[in-house]
Amino acid sequence: MAANILVSAAALIRYGARDGGPAASSGWEHIIDTHFDDATMKQLYPNSKMR
């Protein structure tokens, strides 16, 4: 369960940072961007708000 929380938090952080932010610079950011793209995040978290 802890791993699920960490992955979800990382995906939400990258989801917010991708919108007009810098491109992924580290390995974990590339992995998150590949597996949790914007379409997937909108489906998983429809009520999340972008900054």
JOJOKA-V734414 format. One line per field, one symbol per residue. ss: DSSP state (~ for helix, > for strand, _ for the rest). psi: psi as a letter, one per 20 degrees, with the letter a starting at -180 (. if undefined). A space follows every 50 residues. Layout:
# JOJOKA-V734414
ss: ???
psi: ???
This chain:
# JOJOKA-V734414
ss: _~~~~~~~~~~~~~~~~~________~~~~~~~~~__~~~~~~~______ _
psi: hhhgggggggghghghhhnjaqrphrghhggghghmrggghhghmhjqpq .
